Structure formats: structure tokens, C-alpha cells
Amino acid sequence: MIYKYTRAEAQRSGELDLYRESRKENIACRYAVQEAISKYHQNNILDDAGAKGVISAFGFDRTMWVLAASICYHSQDGRFSPENKKWARSVIPSALTDKEIGDYAVDSHPALLNGFIDQVRREYAKLGLLSGKHCLKDSGTMEYTNKLLVLRPQILKDQYKNPVCQFFFAESGFGCYPDKIGSKVFGRFLCDGERAQFWRSDFEGIADYKYVPDWAMTRLHDLVDPKMKIRIFQLNDDSDNKFMDHEFTVKHGGVKAENYHQIWGGTMVAAGIEDVFTRCNTDQFPLGYDGHSLSVSDIIQVFGGKDEGFYYCDSFGFKKLDDFDIEKTDHDKMLRVLILENDKMPYEAEIRHEGCNIRPMQHIVGGHFEPVYFDDDSALCWCNEEFLLNGSAPNRIIGQTLIHGTCFITGDGYDENGERDSQSLTDEQIKEFTEKFRCSVVCEQAPSEDESEDMSEDDDISIT
């Protein structure tokens, strides 16, 4: 940890031990820089291996802190470039005096030190990290709830200094409000869904969508888009009331659950029943859907909220049913699966699984499918058998296999004939696999501006 305050502040805050430990590491870093410059300066060429070695030993943050402090300590020396002087002032707080930083200011020749700093800054620029330039203007004064934020690079350890790790979805906390600076912001990393908490000051601001890559936008929509958990039932083909309105059906025997079969169940992006109807009539069927477009006489079951219940699709609108008995349908024959789409959280679905009907499984993976076995034989992952040939993006790692494209998980067992067959997942398996495979892999970095555009592109620095 780099202690960025004065000794007096450390004493007032009871943090003298942190101050001393940081100062000790800074001094060690100073000597490492001096040794690297001496060792790797040969024939007026400063090899960048020295800079890379110091970064490896002390990390980007401490290395750059010591180098910036060195420039500030020697601020009157004209052999440091104006760009590096400006950068140094942005790193070192003005409260730190020469006395505070003198012990770890590097004493190497200023021209060599300036070249060394260029090399370190170039290595840092290669990370492509996001900054305030990639955030909405004045976003620091805005509310953060349900917003995509950008973490400051200094907050991340070196192994996580990657733009994909800077995207953070804020969900709650007093720190989401600008009038409570310093309070905590609760949310999750967009790259892996892991929940975490940070101070408001740990963020650059709200991400500007024009710098947000496609994978991040997809995951963001997955978090904020309204969703409904539903089931859809349709009349059997031999029913006389198929595609008839509610009034006609009531006059001709009524709505009988035993005449219905379930075609799909699960979570759908929708804000209401009308959205469900629209989606299932515009070729936006949920994965695994095995029926005709939603029409009159179909029934939608809604879980949770004020609209919970069964609804009959009428000629105009919907009629709520008070006595539809789902146990009289073939609901118990549905296969309970967990669908894994790229850049979306896993979600449970119920699909038809009977005889030779493989259409729902093909619909999910987008073609012919094959299984990938789990190490303990407790489950199967079904994926497109040509996922390496059809251009699908990498999705999840199952066992030792990186699967591309949408896939789904079922239980692994035996049917009534003793033959190996897919089984519905249990509640415990749904919970286990949802957590284990909560996010797909990320193979794309967010765009960033090259902070090294004014620097030499040569690997070595020549000192004349």
C-alpha cells in the first residue's frame, strides 16, 4: 500500500506504521531504479529491461509514485520533459513537501531518469486503462445507483490492471449520492459478477457508452432490463377451442387445463404480459421455445408481483383465470435446464423433452448439439457441435473445454428404460451452477486513448 499523505497526517490519524512501511518500500524502489538505470545504460542506450524489472518487483503504482516524486523533488531541472513534469504534478499531492519525498527521490542523471520514466509510462499506457476521459462529463456530481461506473486504475492491483476489470455496476449505498462523498458504493464487477464495495472517491465517474465495448453493453442490459418469470401453455391440436376467444371457450365447455400442454417456461426480458405477447409474435422467441406464435386461447402464467397468476390470451387483451390447475397439464414432463448465453447471467428454463423431439435443444444451441461431460458425471453441458467452425464467441469453460456460443446444462441420469438421458436439474444444482458459471469469459478489451502518443515508439531510449 502506498501512503499518500504527510507524516503529520499519519500521526493525527494513528497511521504512522502505514506511513513508515510505505516510506521503507519507496526507498527500496528508489534504489532499484538507480540500480536498473546503471545496469541497463550501455553505449548511450537505456534498455527498457530495467524499467520492466522494477515494475515487476514493485508494481506500476509504487514505481510511478517514486518516479513522479523524483521529478517533483527536482522540479527546477530542465532536463525533465514538460510532459513528464505535468504528469508528475498530477500524481504527487501538493501537500507533500521536498522534505517528505526527498528520501526516496531518485538521484540518477536527469536525462537517463527522464528516459526511464518514458519507458515506465509507455508500459503503463500499453494496459489501455480507462480514465476520466472515458466518463460522462461532470458525472462525479451525479447519482450512481444502477449506473455503470469506471474504477480508478490505482484501486486495482497490478494483476487486475485491465480495462475489463474497471467496469463496475453500482446498485446501492450512500456513496451513490453526490452529497455523501466518501460513503460506500455497493455493486458488482461487470467482468465476473463478483459483488464488492468501494468508496465513491474510488471511481472516475459514470462510463460514457461510446467507450463501452459490446460485451459490457450486453451484460449491462442483462442487469437493468426488466424481466418476468413465466410459463406458456397452448391447447393440444385436437382441441375444438384452439384459437377461440375467451367468451367462445366459456360457452363451449370452459377453459380445461387437461387440454393444455406447456411449451416453455423461464425468465424473459419483458415489462408486462403485453411485452411477452409482442416478443412471441415477432420472432423473438425465448431459447428453447417449442410452439406457435402466441395467439388467442394460449395461457401465460406469471410469477411474482401484482400480476401473478394465469392469463388467457383473448382477442383483445387478457382474461385472468382463477381456477387453472397446472397439475392437469403435462408440466411435470418438462426438462428443467440452465441456459448459458454469452455475456448474460445463467437463467433457468423449462423446455419440452419427449421422444424424438429435439427441436427445443437445437433452438437453444443454434443447430446440432453434442454433450460435454462434467468430471463427476452429475450433469451434462449441451453445445453446438460445430462451435469451433461457426464463428461463435467464447462463452464458458466446462471441465477442460472452452465452449463457444450458447449452451445449456441438464442433469445426467437414466430414463425409465435404463438408458442414459438428460434429467431435470435439482434446486441445488441450479444454485451451484448459477454461481459457478455466472459470467462468460471476456476476450475483448475496452477502447482507450493512447497516452503514449507523444512518446517515442522505440523499445530503447537513446541518450545523446
C-alpha positions in Angstrom: 0.0 0.0 0.0 1.3 3.5 -0.9 0.7 6.0 1.8 0.0 9.3 0.0 -0.3 11.7 3.0 2.2 13.6 5.1 3.8 12.2 8.3 1.8 14.8 10.3 -1.5 13.5 8.8 -0.4 9.9 9.6 0.3 10.9 13.2 -3.1 12.6 13.5 -4.8 9.5 12.0 -2.9 6.9 14.0 -1.4 5.6 10.8 2.3 6.0 11.5 3.0 2.3 10.9 1.5 2.6 7.4 3.5 5.7 6.7 6.8 4.1 7.8 6.1 0.9 5.8 5.3 2.8 2.7 8.3 5.1 3.1 10.5 2.0 3.5 9.2 0.4 0.3 9.5 3.7 -1.6 13.2 3.9 -0.6 13.7 0.4 -1.7 12.1 1.2 -5.0 14.3 4.3 -5.4 17.5 2.2 -5.1 16.1 -0.4 -7.5 15.5 2.3 -10.1 19.0 3.7 -9.7 20.5 0.2 -10.0 18.4 -0.5 -13.1 19.5 2.7 -14.8 23.1 2.0 -14.0 22.9 -1.7 -15.2 20.9 -1.2 -18.3 22.6 2.0 -19.6 25.2 0.9 -22.1 26.7 2.8 -25.0 24.3 5.7 -24.6 21.3 3.3 -24.9 18.9 2.7 -22.0 17.4 -0.8 -22.4 13.8 -1.0 -21.2 14.5 -4.3 -19.4 15.4 -2.2 -16.4 12.1 -0.5 -16.3 10.2 -3.8 -16.7 12.2 -5.3 -13.9 11.4 -2.5 -11.5 7.7 -2.7 -12.4 7.7 -6.5 -11.9 9.3 -6.1 -8.4 7.4 -3.1 -7.1 4.3 -2.8 -9.3 3.2 0.1 -11.5 1.7 2.2 -8.8 4.7 2.4 -6.5 7.2 2.7 -9.4 5.3 5.6 -10.8 4.8 7.2 -7.4 8.6 7.2 -6.8 9.4 8.5 -10.3 6.8 11.3 -10.1 8.1 12.2 -6.6 11.6 12.4 -8.1 10.6 14.8 -10.7 8.7 17.0 -8.2 11.8 17.0 -5.9 14.0 18.1 -8.9 11.2 20.3 -10.4 13.7 23.1 -11.4 15.8 20.7 -13.6 15.1 21.5 -17.3 16.3 18.1 -18.4 12.9 16.5 -17.5 10.4 16.8 -20.3 7.4 19.2 -19.9 5.1 16.2 -20.4 6.7 14.2 -17.6 6.6 17.3 -15.3 2.9 17.7 -15.9 2.3 14.0 -15.3 4.3 14.1 -12.0 2.2 17.0 -10.7 -0.9 15.0 -11.3 0.4 12.1 -9.3 2.0 13.7 -6.2 -0.3 15.7 -3.9 0.8 19.3 -3.4 0.7 18.8 0.4 3.8 16.6 0.2 6.9 18.8 0.5 10.5 18.2 -0.6 11.3 17.0 2.9 8.6 14.3 2.7 9.7 12.9 -0.7 13.5 13.6 -0.6 14.4 10.3 1.0 13.1 8.4 -2.0 13.7 10.8 -4.8 15.9 9.0 -7.4 19.4 10.6 -7.8 20.3 9.2 -11.3 21.3 11.5 -14.1 18.1 13.5 -15.0 18.4 12.7 -18.8 18.6 9.0 -18.0 15.9 9.2 -15.4 13.6 11.1 -17.8 14.2 8.3 -20.4 13.4 5.6 -17.7 10.2 7.4 -16.8 9.2 7.4 -20.5 9.7 3.7 -20.6 7.6 3.1 -17.5 4.8 5.4 -18.7 4.9 3.6 -22.1 4.5 0.2 -20.4 1.6 1.6 -18.4 -0.1 3.0 -21.5 0.0 -0.4 -23.1 -2.5 -1.6 -20.5 -5.1 0.6 -22.2 -6.7 1.6 -18.9 -9.7 3.8 -18.7 -9.6 7.3 -17.2 -11.9 10.3 -16.6 -11.8 10.9 -20.4 -13.9 7.8 -20.8 -16.7 9.0 -18.4 -19.6 11.4 -18.8 -18.7 15.0 -18.2 -19.4 16.1 -14.6 -20.5 12.5 -13.8 -18.9 12.9 -10.4 -21.8 15.0 -9.3 -24.4 12.6 -10.5 -26.2 9.7 -8.7 -24.6 6.3 -9.2 -27.5 3.9 -8.5 -27.9 1.4 -11.3 -25.1 3.1 -13.3 -22.1 1.6 -15.0 -19.0 3.2 -13.3 -15.3 3.2 -14.1 -12.9 2.3 -11.3 -9.7 4.4 -10.9 -6.7 2.3 -12.1 -4.9 3.0 -8.8 -7.6 1.0 -7.0 -6.7 -2.2 -8.9 -3.8 -4.5 -8.1 -1.3 -5.0 -10.9 -2.7 -8.4 -12.0 -6.1 -6.7 -12.4 -5.0 -3.6 -14.2 -7.1 -4.2 -17.3 -10.0 -2.1 -18.6 -12.3 -5.1 -18.4 -11.8 -5.0 -14.6 -12.6 -1.3 -14.3 -16.3 -1.6 -15.2 -18.4 -1.7 -12.0 -22.2 -1.8 -11.8 -23.4 0.3 -8.8 -26.5 -1.0 -7.1 -26.9 0.7 -3.7 -25.2 2.6 -0.9 -25.0 6.2 0.4 -21.9 6.6 -1.8 -24.2 6.6 -4.8 -25.3 10.1 -3.9 -23.0 13.1 -4.6 -23.8 14.8 -1.3 -22.4 11.9 0.7 -18.8 11.9 -0.6 -16.7 9.2 1.0 -19.6 6.8 1.6 -19.6 3.3 0.2 -21.0 2.1 -3.1 -22.2 -1.5 -3.3 -22.4 -3.4 -6.6 -20.7 -5.9 -8.8 -17.8 -6.2 -11.2 -19.2 -6.4 -14.8 -16.5 -8.9 -15.9 -17.3 -11.7 -13.5 -20.3 -10.6 -11.5 -18.5 -10.7 -8.2 -20.0 -8.4 -5.6 -17.8 -5.8 -3.9 -17.9 -2.3 -2.3 -15.8 0.8 -2.8 -15.7 4.4 -1.7 -17.3 6.9 -4.1 -13.8 8.5 -4.5 -12.6 5.2 -5.9 -14.4 5.9 -9.2 -13.5 8.0 -12.2 -17.2 8.5 -12.9 -20.1 7.1 -14.9 -18.9 5.4 -18.1 -19.6 7.1 -21.4 -21.3 4.4 -23.5 -19.3 5.4 -26.6 -16.2 3.8 -24.9 -18.0 0.8 -23.6 -17.4 -2.4 -25.6 -20.1 -4.7 -26.9 -19.6 -7.4 -24.2 -20.0 -4.8 -21.4 -23.2 -3.3 -23.0 -24.7 -6.8 -23.3 -24.0 -7.5 -19.6 -25.3 -4.1 -18.6 -28.6 -4.7 -20.4 -28.8 -8.1 -18.8 -28.7 -6.4 -15.4 -31.1 -3.4 -16.0 -33.6 -4.7 -18.5 -37.0 -5.7 -16.9 -37.6 -9.4 -16.6 -40.5 -11.7 -15.9 -40.6 -15.3 -14.9 -43.4 -17.0 -16.9 -44.7 -20.3 -18.3 -46.6 -20.6 -21.6 -49.3 -23.2 -22.3 -51.0 -24.0 -25.6 -54.0 -26.1 -26.5 -53.5 -29.6 -27.8 -54.0 -30.0 -31.6 -57.3 -31.9 -31.2 -59.0 -29.2 -29.1 -62.1 -27.7 -30.6 -61.5 -24.4 -28.8 -58.0 -23.8 -30.2 -57.5 -20.1 -31.3 -61.0 -19.2 -30.0 -61.6 -16.2 -27.7 -62.5 -16.5 -24.0 -66.2 -15.9 -24.5 -66.5 -18.7 -27.1 -64.4 -21.1 -24.9 -66.6 -20.5 -21.8 -69.7 -21.2 -23.8 -68.2 -24.4 -25.2 -67.0 -26.3 -22.1 -64.8 -23.7 -20.5 -61.0 -23.5 -20.1 -59.8 -27.0 -19.3 -56.3 -27.4 -18.0 -56.1 -31.0 -19.2 -56.4 -29.8 -22.8 -53.2 -27.8 -22.5 -49.5 -28.6 -22.8 -46.6 -26.5 -21.6 -44.3 -25.3 -24.4 -41.9 -23.2 -22.4 -41.0 -21.7 -19.0 -38.4 -19.4 -17.7 -37.2 -15.8 -17.4 -37.9 -13.4 -20.3 -37.0 -9.8 -20.9 -40.4 -8.1 -20.6 -42.0 -5.4 -18.5 -45.5 -6.9 -18.7 -47.8 -9.5 -20.4 -48.2 -7.3 -23.5 -44.4 -7.4 -23.9 -44.4 -11.2 -23.7 -47.1 -11.4 -26.4 -45.3 -8.9 -28.6 -42.0 -10.8 -28.3 -43.5 -14.1 -29.1 -45.1 -12.7 -32.2 -42.1 -11.0 -33.7 -39.7 -14.0 -33.9 -38.0 -13.0 -30.6 -38.9 -16.4 -29.0 -37.0 -17.3 -25.9 -34.4 -20.0 -26.3 -36.0 -23.5 -26.2 -39.5 -22.3 -27.2 -41.4 -25.1 -28.9 -44.8 -23.9 -30.1 -46.6 -21.5 -32.4 -46.5 -17.7 -32.1 -48.6 -16.6 -29.1 -52.2 -16.4 -30.1 -55.8 -16.4 -28.8 -56.5 -19.3 -26.4 -52.9 -19.6 -25.2 -52.3 -19.2 -21.4 -49.5 -17.3 -19.7 -48.5 -18.0 -16.1 -46.8 -15.0 -14.4 -44.7 -15.5 -11.3 -44.4 -12.8 -8.6 -45.6 -9.2 -8.5 -49.0 -7.7 -8.7 -49.8 -9.6 -12.0 -49.1 -13.1 -10.5 -51.5 -15.7 -11.9 -52.7 -17.3 -15.1 -53.9 -15.3 -18.1 -55.9 -16.3 -21.1 -54.9 -14.6 -24.3 -58.2 -13.1 -25.6 -59.0 -11.4 -28.9 -58.2 -8.2 -27.2 -56.1 -8.2 -24.0 -56.1 -11.0 -21.4 -58.5 -12.6 -19.0 -57.2 -13.6 -15.6 -58.1 -17.2 -14.7 -58.8 -18.1 -11.1 -59.1 -21.9 -11.4 -56.5 -23.1 -13.8 -54.9 -26.3 -12.4 -51.4 -26.7 -13.7 -51.2 -30.2 -12.3 -53.6 -31.3 -15.0 -51.2 -30.2 -17.8 -48.1 -32.0 -18.7 -45.9 -29.6 -16.8 -44.2 -32.4 -14.8 -42.7 -33.7 -18.0 -40.8 -30.5 -18.8 -37.0 -30.6 -18.6 -35.5 -28.1 -16.2 -32.3 -26.6 -17.6 -29.8 -23.8 -17.0 -29.1 -21.7 -20.1 -25.7 -20.0 -20.5 -25.6 -17.2 -23.1 -22.6 -15.1 -23.9 -22.4 -12.0 -21.6 -25.5 -12.9 -19.7 -26.1 -14.3 -16.3 -27.3 -18.0 -16.3 -31.0 -18.4 -16.2 -33.3 -21.3 -15.6 -35.7 -22.6 -18.2 -38.2 -25.4 -18.7 -38.2 -27.0 -22.2 -40.1 -29.9 -23.8 -38.2 -33.2 -23.7 -40.2 -36.0 -25.2 -39.4 -38.9 -27.5 -37.6 -37.8 -30.7 -38.4 -34.1 -30.3 -35.0 -32.4 -30.1 -36.2 -29.0 -31.5 -36.0 -27.1 -28.2 -32.4 -28.3 -27.6 -31.4 -27.4 -31.1 -33.1 -24.0 -30.8 -31.0 -23.2 -27.7 -27.6 -24.0 -29.2 -28.5 -22.9 -32.8 -28.1 -26.3 -34.6 -27.0 -29.8 -34.0 -25.7 -30.4 -30.5 -23.3 -32.6 -28.5 -22.6 -33.1 -24.8 -19.7 -32.1 -22.7 -19.4 -34.2 -19.6 -18.8 -32.9 -16.1 -16.0 -34.5 -14.2 -18.3 -36.0 -11.6 -21.0 -37.2 -14.1 -23.6 -35.1 -12.2 -24.6 -33.0 -15.2 -24.2 -32.5 -18.9 -23.5 -29.4 -20.9 -25.0 -29.3 -24.4 -23.4 -27.1 -27.0 -23.4 -26.7 -30.8 -21.2 -29.5 -32.3 -19.7 -27.0 -34.7 -18.9 -24.2 -32.3 -15.3 -24.0 -33.4 -16.3 -23.6 -37.0 -19.3 -21.3 -36.9 -17.7 -18.1 -35.5 -19.3 -18.2 -32.1 -17.7 -16.2 -29.3 -16.1 -17.9 -26.3 -18.6 -18.5 -23.6 -17.9 -20.7 -20.5 -15.2 -23.2 -19.5 -16.9 -26.6 -18.7 -14.4 -29.0 -17.3 -11.4 -28.6 -19.6 -13.3 -27.3 -22.6 -13.9 -23.7 -23.5 -17.3 -23.7 -25.1 -18.2 -21.1 -27.7 -21.7 -19.9 -28.3 -24.9 -20.5 -26.2 -25.1 -23.8 -24.3 -27.2 -25.3 -21.6 -26.8 -27.6 -18.6 -29.0 -30.6 -17.7 -28.8 -33.3 -15.1 -27.2 -36.6 -16.1 -29.0 -39.8 -15.4 -31.1 -42.7 -16.9 -34.6 -42.9 -18.3 -37.3 -45.4 -17.5 -35.7 -47.8 -20.0 -32.3 -47.7 -18.2 -30.7 -45.7 -21.0 -28.5 -42.7 -20.3 -30.5 -39.5 -20.7 -30.8 -35.8 -19.7 -32.6 -35.2 -16.4 -34.1 -32.0 -14.9 -31.7 -30.1 -12.7 -32.4 -30.0 -8.9 -32.7 -26.8 -6.9 -29.2 -27.5 -5.5 -27.7 -27.9 -9.0 -29.4 -24.7 -10.3 -27.9 -22.8 -7.4 -24.5 -24.4 -7.7 -24.1 -23.9 -11.5 -25.6 -20.4 -11.5 -22.8 -19.3 -9.2 -20.1 -21.4 -10.8 -20.8 -20.2 -14.3 -22.2 -16.7 -13.5 -20.2 -15.0 -16.2 -18.8 -15.8 -19.6 -15.1 -15.2 -20.4 -14.1 -11.8 -21.7 -11.8 -11.7 -24.7 -12.1 -8.1 -25.6 -10.6 -5.0 -24.1 -12.4 -1.7 -23.8 -11.1 1.0 -26.2 -8.9 3.7 -24.7 -6.8 6.6 -25.9 -3.1 6.1 -26.2 -1.4 8.1 -23.5 1.9 7.5 -25.1 1.2 9.1 -28.4 3.7 11.9 -27.8 6.4 9.5 -26.7 9.0 7.7 -28.9 7.8 4.3 -30.1 11.3 2.7 -29.9 11.8 0.0 -27.4 15.1 1.5 -26.3 15.9 5.1 -25.3 19.0 6.7 -26.8 20.7 9.2 -24.6 22.9 11.7 -26.5 
